[in-house]
Amino acid sequence: IRDRCDLAKSGIDEVNFDYIRFSTENYIALGVYSAQEKADKVFSFIKKARETIDSCGPSTKLGISTYAILGWNYPVNLETLGQDFVRFAPFVDIISPMAYPATFSEDGGYWNPAKHGSSRIRLVKRTLTGYNDLLGDEHKAKIRPWIQGYGVSAQNVKDQIRAVYDAGHCGYQFWNAGNNYGEVYKGMAGMTPPESCGKE
């Protein structure tokens, strides 16, 4: 067994737990657990990670990547995922909702072209404002979303970044499974953060 402090001692900036949740594919089988029990199990892991980082390398940040849909309907999706980021917030430094517009279908009231127009970018801002409301002033500054870096144009990239700024946040990160970030770099060019974000 390697030293539990290896990562923190290495001087890395952040440990981010991606998809830290219960499976959505085995929802029926996992129905034996209540939302509270699921959240308890995930929380136990996060708490141990926090304690480890604090004792090994407290300069390393602890982050979690979470489902965007929780910002729209928390209780219903918490029942499935156990991803109680409101409860986890005091123990983490960064909360990264995966606000990828392409993952929202036209049904369910999230995005309706007839009502909302052709752009899905509103989904980014609506996800983040939902998270803001849930986390409140004490923890909403911890939000640094994932936004979509696949199947996008440079204009899509600019629109997503503006949505992040419009929701009151400064940081963001793009995801593209193929590591093809040409359009992302084009879209980021010339984007200026609002004054509230400071020089960084």
Backbone bond lengths (Angstrom), bond angles and torsions (degrees), N, CA, C in turn:
res aa  C-N    CA-C-N  psi(-1)  N-CA   C-N-CA  omega(-1)  CA-C   N-CA-C  phi
1 I - - - 1.454 - - 1.524 108.82 -
2 R 1.316 116.34 128.79 1.445 120.73 179.59 1.518 110.53 -76.95
3 D 1.317 115.88 161.28 1.452 122.25 178.88 1.532 109.25 -58.23
4 R 1.316 116.73 128.61 1.461 120.61 -178.37 1.520 111.66 -64.28
5 C 1.324 117.76 -13.51 1.458 121.66 -178.26 1.525 113.28 -96.64
6 D 1.330 117.83 5.74 1.465 120.30 -174.22 1.520 113.20 -50.14
7 L 1.331 117.23 -51.52 1.462 119.94 -175.94 1.523 111.77 -66.07
8 A 1.313 116.31 -49.08 1.458 119.38 -178.01 1.524 111.83 -62.69
9 K 1.316 116.70 -37.04 1.458 120.93 179.99 1.524 112.28 -71.21
10 S 1.305 116.71 -21.93 1.472 120.08 -176.62 1.522 112.17 -73.05
11 G 1.321 116.83 -14.98 1.450 120.19 178.11 1.515 114.87 89.77
12 I 1.350 117.17 12.70 1.469 118.53 178.79 1.521 110.65 -65.72
13 D 1.325 115.29 153.49 1.462 120.26 -175.62 1.515 112.85 -72.60
14 E 1.335 116.16 -37.47 1.458 118.47 -170.48 1.522 111.90 -155.30
15 V 1.312 114.85 144.47 1.462 123.05 166.40 1.517 105.80 -110.13
16 N 1.334 116.32 120.00 1.470 120.31 -179.09 1.519 109.30 -119.81
17 F 1.314 115.98 121.42 1.460 121.29 179.40 1.526 109.63 -88.11
18 D 1.317 115.30 111.40 1.452 122.49 -177.40 1.531 109.44 -88.96
19 Y 1.329 116.65 138.68 1.471 121.39 178.02 1.529 112.11 54.62
20 I 1.303 116.31 43.53 1.458 119.94 179.58 1.526 107.97 -83.21
21 R 1.333 115.19 93.05 1.459 120.79 -170.24 1.519 110.01 -167.14
22 F 1.319 116.48 176.96 1.463 122.12 170.01 1.530 108.75 -86.34
23 S 1.313 115.44 153.17 1.453 121.43 -178.18 1.522 111.75 -64.33
24 T 1.334 116.35 140.34 1.459 120.67 173.22 1.527 111.06 -90.63
25 E 1.320 117.21 -16.74 1.464 120.97 -179.63 1.519 112.14 -75.09
26 N 1.316 116.72 -29.40 1.468 121.44 -177.70 1.522 110.87 -109.67
27 Y 1.334 115.64 39.39 1.463 119.84 -173.44 1.525 112.15 -59.46
28 I 1.332 117.23 -42.12 1.475 119.85 -177.54 1.521 110.38 -63.81
29 A 1.326 115.96 -48.67 1.464 120.01 -179.67 1.523 111.58 -62.86
30 L 1.334 115.93 -37.44 1.453 120.05 -178.32 1.526 112.51 -82.20
31 G 1.338 115.98 -0.01 1.453 120.96 177.67 1.521 113.18 -65.10
32 V 1.337 116.51 -10.26 1.463 119.42 176.27 1.525 111.04 -67.92
33 Y 1.329 116.11 -17.35 1.460 120.86 177.04 1.520 109.59 -100.32
34 S 1.303 117.14 137.54 1.455 120.96 174.21 1.528 109.24 -78.01
35 A 1.320 116.95 167.59 1.464 120.61 176.15 1.523 110.17 -57.81
36 Q 1.330 116.76 -39.66 1.464 121.04 179.66 1.522 111.21 -63.64
37 E 1.323 116.80 -43.43 1.464 120.30 -179.45 1.520 111.30 -66.09
38 K 1.327 116.18 -40.32 1.467 119.31 177.25 1.533 110.50 -62.02
39 A 1.335 115.48 -47.97 1.460 119.85 180.00 1.525 111.27 -62.17
40 D 1.326 117.28 -36.30 1.461 121.22 178.36 1.518 111.39 -60.89
41 K 1.330 116.19 -42.57 1.467 120.44 -178.06 1.529 111.24 -68.43
42 V 1.325 116.65 -42.37 1.467 119.78 178.05 1.526 109.93 -66.39
43 F 1.323 115.69 -41.85 1.457 120.09 -179.89 1.525 111.70 -61.51
44 S 1.325 116.90 -39.02 1.459 120.93 179.69 1.529 110.75 -58.73
45 F 1.336 115.67 -40.76 1.465 120.25 178.86 1.535 111.12 -66.88
46 I 1.330 116.04 -46.37 1.469 120.22 -179.24 1.521 110.93 -62.07
47 K 1.319 116.35 -41.55 1.467 120.73 -179.52 1.531 110.77 -62.61
48 K 1.318 117.09 -40.29 1.466 120.10 177.92 1.522 110.76 -66.53
49 A 1.328 116.36 -39.33 1.465 120.11 177.68 1.528 110.43 -62.91
50 R 1.335 116.36 -42.95 1.461 121.12 178.54 1.523 111.09 -60.70
51 E 1.323 116.42 -45.25 1.459 120.94 -179.66 1.523 111.17 -63.69
52 T 1.329 116.36 -38.38 1.454 120.76 179.70 1.523 111.06 -66.02
53 I 1.324 116.29 -46.98 1.461 119.57 179.30 1.526 110.76 -62.62
54 D 1.307 117.09 -43.17 1.462 120.13 -178.71 1.520 112.03 -61.90
55 S 1.320 116.84 -32.19 1.455 119.64 -177.97 1.533 112.82 -89.51
56 C 1.332 116.43 -19.48 1.466 119.99 -174.06 1.526 114.25 -106.82
57 G 1.298 116.46 -42.06 1.459 120.21 -175.64 1.500 110.21 -161.54
58 P 1.328 117.44 74.94 1.470 121.05 -171.02 1.523 114.88 -62.90
59 S 1.328 118.61 -10.29 1.462 119.59 177.18 1.527 111.62 -79.12
60 T 1.336 116.95 -13.99 1.459 121.27 177.62 1.526 109.95 -77.80
61 K 1.318 116.63 130.50 1.457 121.27 -179.94 1.533 110.12 -82.49
62 L 1.321 115.42 150.20 1.459 121.79 175.38 1.522 108.57 -112.58
63 G 1.335 116.08 121.88 1.453 120.47 -179.36 1.515 111.98 -125.08
64 I 1.326 115.63 157.99 1.461 121.45 174.94 1.534 108.59 -131.98
65 S 1.321 116.04 141.46 1.457 122.11 175.03 1.523 108.20 -103.15
66 T 1.327 116.57 128.96 1.459 121.27 -170.03 1.529 111.39 -129.47
67 Y 1.313 115.66 163.86 1.459 120.83 -178.93 1.534 111.27 -72.49
68 A 1.315 115.55 135.57 1.461 120.99 178.51 1.525 111.65 -61.37
69 I 1.319 116.06 -35.61 1.460 121.35 -172.25 1.532 112.78 -61.59
70 L 1.326 117.15 -20.96 1.461 120.12 177.81 1.527 111.72 -63.89
71 G 1.324 116.55 -25.32 1.456 120.00 178.02 1.515 113.03 -74.38
72 W 1.325 116.61 -9.98 1.463 121.53 -178.85 1.524 112.09 -102.88
73 N 1.306 116.16 -42.90 1.461 120.41 -179.23 1.523 107.93 -146.83
74 Y 1.308 114.65 91.59 1.464 119.95 -171.96 1.524 113.98 -68.18
75 P 1.326 119.42 -53.59 1.469 119.40 -174.26 1.531 113.69 -60.21
76 V 1.333 116.77 -44.05 1.467 120.08 -177.18 1.522 111.41 -63.49
77 N 1.327 117.22 -44.94 1.456 120.43 -176.52 1.525 112.40 -78.90
78 L 1.315 116.60 -26.90 1.459 120.29 174.56 1.527 110.42 -62.95
79 E 1.305 116.24 -35.89 1.467 121.71 179.57 1.524 110.71 -57.14
80 T 1.317 116.88 -38.11 1.462 121.38 -179.54 1.521 112.53 -82.66
81 L 1.328 116.47 -43.82 1.467 121.43 -166.82 1.524 114.86 -92.55
82 G 1.318 117.04 -31.62 1.463 119.54 -172.69 1.516 111.89 68.13
83 Q 1.331 116.19 18.66 1.466 121.67 -173.64 1.536 109.05 -95.13
84 D 1.305 115.30 69.51 1.459 121.95 -172.82 1.527 110.29 -82.77
85 F 1.346 116.30 74.58 1.458 119.28 -173.11 1.527 112.84 -66.85
86 V 1.325 116.97 -22.19 1.465 119.05 176.21 1.533 109.62 -65.68
87 R 1.289 116.33 -42.59 1.471 121.47 177.86 1.523 110.87 -70.21
88 F 1.338 116.52 -35.93 1.463 120.51 -177.16 1.525 112.77 -76.16
89 A 1.333 117.40 -21.45 1.462 122.22 -169.49 1.531 114.73 -51.61
90 P 1.340 119.98 -42.86 1.458 118.29 -178.85 1.529 114.10 -64.95
91 F 1.327 117.45 -15.29 1.460 121.43 -175.18 1.528 113.38 -103.26
92 V 1.323 116.86 -1.15 1.467 120.13 -179.09 1.524 109.62 -125.51
93 D 1.324 115.00 161.11 1.463 120.92 179.81 1.524 112.39 -99.45
94 I 1.329 116.24 -26.65 1.461 121.20 -174.81 1.524 109.18 -137.92
95 I 1.334 116.02 136.26 1.461 122.68 175.74 1.521 107.07 -123.09
96 S 1.327 116.55 121.44 1.460 121.30 -172.84 1.525 111.84 -119.77
97 P 1.335 116.91 87.66 1.463 118.27 173.77 1.527 109.79 -64.80
98 M 1.326 116.25 138.42 1.462 121.54 -177.76 1.526 108.79 -89.06
99 A 1.329 115.27 81.11 1.465 122.04 -170.96 1.534 111.15 -88.56
100 Y 1.335 116.11 64.77 1.463 120.63 -179.84 1.528 109.22 -90.23
101 P 1.326 118.83 113.98 1.466 120.23 -177.11 1.520 114.27 -55.23
102 A 1.330 118.12 -34.23 1.465 121.02 -175.76 1.524 113.24 -66.60
103 T 1.334 117.36 -18.51 1.464 119.62 -176.74 1.527 112.27 -81.15
104 F 1.332 118.16 -9.37 1.458 121.70 179.47 1.522 109.80 -92.82
105 S 1.312 116.26 125.78 1.462 120.20 178.52 1.522 110.10 -82.00
106 E 1.325 115.84 168.20 1.458 120.09 -179.21 1.529 112.20 -74.23
107 D 1.328 116.57 -22.49 1.460 118.22 178.23 1.530 109.85 -88.02
108 G 1.277 116.61 175.74 1.464 120.70 178.87 1.517 113.75 84.87
109 G 1.330 117.21 -2.02 1.454 119.49 176.19 1.514 115.22 82.27
110 Y 1.315 117.47 3.67 1.453 120.11 -178.55 1.527 111.79 -77.66
111 W 1.318 115.22 -43.25 1.455 120.53 179.29 1.515 109.43 -149.22
112 N 1.306 115.24 120.26 1.452 121.91 179.47 1.523 107.43 -125.17
113 P 1.355 118.36 112.50 1.464 120.56 -176.27 1.522 113.00 -54.72
114 A 1.336 117.47 -36.38 1.459 120.62 -179.01 1.530 111.56 -67.30
115 K 1.320 115.56 -29.97 1.466 120.51 -176.93 1.521 112.77 -97.75
116 H 1.317 116.56 -38.98 1.462 121.32 -171.72 1.527 114.01 -105.65
117 G 1.344 117.85 -2.45 1.454 119.42 -177.80 1.518 111.65 87.77
118 S 1.309 116.11 -174.45 1.464 120.71 -172.51 1.520 113.67 -82.94
119 S 1.321 117.49 -16.02 1.459 120.15 -174.72 1.525 111.97 -89.73
120 R 1.303 115.21 134.41 1.461 121.15 175.83 1.535 111.62 -89.76
121 I 1.311 117.76 -1.30 1.457 120.29 -170.84 1.525 112.02 -63.73
122 R 1.330 117.23 -27.46 1.468 120.16 177.36 1.515 111.53 -55.37
123 L 1.340 116.91 -24.72 1.456 121.02 -178.64 1.528 111.23 -64.47
124 V 1.315 116.89 -31.94 1.467 120.52 178.33 1.527 109.77 -65.75
125 K 1.333 116.17 -52.26 1.464 119.09 -178.17 1.525 111.24 -63.11
126 R 1.321 117.47 -43.36 1.467 120.38 -179.02 1.523 111.10 -63.59
127 T 1.309 118.30 -37.21 1.467 120.92 176.16 1.520 110.30 -61.24
128 L 1.321 116.46 -46.23 1.459 120.50 -175.03 1.524 112.76 -72.16
129 T 1.324 117.18 -36.25 1.466 117.89 176.85 1.528 110.64 -68.03
130 G 1.330 116.34 -32.25 1.463 119.69 174.73 1.516 111.57 -64.32
131 Y 1.312 116.04 -42.68 1.467 121.08 176.38 1.531 110.37 -63.68
132 N 1.338 116.42 -42.79 1.468 119.95 178.34 1.521 111.27 -55.04
133 D 1.322 115.92 -47.14 1.459 120.73 -177.55 1.524 111.26 -63.11
134 L 1.320 116.09 -39.29 1.458 120.22 -178.01 1.532 112.62 -72.15
135 L 1.319 115.96 -37.49 1.463 119.91 -176.30 1.523 112.77 -84.94
136 G 1.316 117.33 -27.13 1.452 120.77 -179.48 1.517 112.33 71.13
137 D 1.319 115.32 177.87 1.467 121.16 -174.43 1.522 113.32 -61.59
138 E 1.317 116.84 -29.06 1.471 119.74 -175.47 1.516 112.71 -66.79
139 H 1.336 117.71 -35.02 1.461 119.61 -172.07 1.528 115.76 -125.13
140 K 1.329 119.21 -6.19 1.466 118.77 -175.36 1.525 113.12 -66.18
141 A 1.336 117.19 -21.20 1.471 120.16 177.32 1.531 111.70 -67.22
142 K 1.328 117.23 -12.05 1.465 120.89 179.16 1.530 112.32 -80.59
143 I 1.317 117.04 -7.83 1.461 120.41 -176.74 1.521 111.01 -73.55
144 R 1.318 116.00 125.35 1.473 123.62 171.78 1.527 106.00 -139.76
145 P 1.329 117.50 94.39 1.464 120.00 -169.01 1.521 114.41 -74.47
146 W 1.318 114.18 156.35 1.452 121.62 160.96 1.523 106.91 -83.65
147 I 1.326 117.52 135.21 1.455 120.46 172.46 1.526 109.09 -127.45
148 Q 1.307 115.79 167.42 1.471 121.75 -164.51 1.525 112.96 -79.59
149 G 1.338 115.01 122.62 1.457 121.27 177.43 1.507 112.77 -112.98
150 Y 1.312 118.27 9.98 1.466 122.49 179.84 1.524 109.32 -118.06
151 G 1.327 116.17 144.78 1.454 120.30 178.77 1.514 113.55 60.09
152 V 1.334 116.92 33.15 1.459 120.95 -176.00 1.522 111.43 -121.48
153 S 1.311 115.40 156.32 1.454 122.26 170.17 1.523 108.35 -98.28
154 A 1.311 116.29 169.48 1.460 119.92 176.85 1.526 110.82 -59.89
155 Q 1.330 116.60 -35.76 1.469 119.82 178.83 1.524 111.15 -68.11
156 N 1.337 117.11 -38.68 1.471 120.00 175.21 1.518 110.79 -57.96
157 V 1.324 115.50 -40.64 1.462 121.26 179.96 1.525 110.15 -62.75
158 K 1.312 116.90 -47.69 1.465 121.02 179.34 1.533 110.63 -60.18
159 D 1.319 115.59 -42.95 1.465 119.83 -178.54 1.522 111.58 -63.92
160 Q 1.329 117.12 -39.39 1.464 120.25 178.70 1.531 111.19 -66.08
161 I 1.333 116.30 -42.44 1.459 120.06 179.03 1.523 110.32 -62.13
162 R 1.341 116.48 -42.76 1.470 119.85 177.86 1.526 110.95 -62.22
163 A 1.321 116.23 -36.80 1.461 119.91 178.39 1.522 110.97 -62.82
164 V 1.334 116.34 -39.16 1.467 120.56 176.56 1.521 109.78 -62.20
165 Y 1.336 116.50 -48.15 1.462 120.38 179.28 1.522 111.19 -61.84
166 D 1.326 116.57 -42.55 1.472 120.72 -178.26 1.529 111.80 -64.48
167 A 1.327 116.21 -26.26 1.467 120.42 177.99 1.531 111.98 -83.68
168 G 1.347 116.27 -0.87 1.460 120.11 175.56 1.512 115.20 95.49
169 H 1.337 116.86 16.36 1.463 119.93 -178.49 1.523 111.46 -116.71
170 C 1.316 115.56 160.95 1.464 121.04 -176.26 1.521 112.70 -113.89
171 G 1.316 117.36 -36.51 1.457 121.26 -175.73 1.514 112.53 -95.63
172 Y 1.317 115.78 155.29 1.460 122.78 177.23 1.518 107.93 -162.60
173 Q 1.303 115.49 165.86 1.462 121.57 176.35 1.519 108.01 -145.51
174 F 1.324 116.08 142.03 1.458 121.29 -179.19 1.519 110.25 -99.52
175 W 1.341 115.34 147.79 1.464 120.46 175.78 1.519 109.95 -124.28
176 N 1.323 113.66 131.37 1.454 121.78 173.26 1.521 106.25 -144.70
177 A 1.329 116.59 113.29 1.470 120.75 -174.69 1.521 111.99 -60.36
178 G 1.327 117.40 -27.72 1.460 120.34 -179.75 1.512 113.85 -89.87
179 N 1.335 116.83 2.28 1.471 122.14 -178.43 1.528 112.33 56.78
180 N 1.328 116.59 35.04 1.466 121.67 177.34 1.528 108.30 -103.37
181 Y 1.305 116.07 96.52 1.452 120.24 -172.10 1.529 114.43 -110.98
182 G 1.322 116.74 21.95 1.457 120.20 -178.98 1.520 112.75 -57.52
183 E 1.330 117.12 -50.35 1.462 120.59 -179.41 1.526 111.69 -68.06
184 V 1.322 116.13 -32.05 1.465 119.96 177.91 1.524 110.05 -63.37
185 Y 1.336 116.99 -47.10 1.462 119.93 179.74 1.525 111.27 -62.79
186 K 1.325 116.92 -39.17 1.463 120.16 177.69 1.531 110.28 -62.91
187 G 1.319 115.60 -44.21 1.454 119.66 -178.61 1.520 113.21 -67.64
188 M 1.316 117.14 -33.95 1.459 120.84 -178.98 1.524 112.04 -72.71
189 A 1.325 116.13 -24.49 1.465 120.07 -177.98 1.528 110.27 -60.12
190 G 1.297 115.37 128.14 1.459 120.31 176.51 1.509 115.44 83.21
191 M 1.326 117.68 -4.05 1.468 119.67 178.03 1.523 109.35 -75.29
192 T 1.309 115.63 129.88 1.469 121.00 -177.91 1.523 109.49 -116.37
193 P 1.328 117.41 122.91 1.468 119.57 178.17 1.526 110.94 -64.08
194 P 1.305 117.40 152.29 1.473 119.58 175.96 1.534 111.08 -63.43
195 E 1.307 117.02 159.20 1.466 121.69 -177.81 1.520 111.60 -58.09
196 S 1.308 116.80 -30.42 1.468 120.44 -179.40 1.520 112.84 -63.68
197 C 1.335 116.60 -18.07 1.466 120.50 -179.85 1.524 112.28 -85.50
198 G 1.314 118.59 -9.38 1.446 120.85 -179.57 1.514 111.81 75.55
199 K 1.297 117.08 -170.56 1.462 122.40 -176.11 1.506 112.67 -75.54
200 E 1.333 117.95 -22.41 1.458 121.19 -179.91 1.513 110.96 -81.79
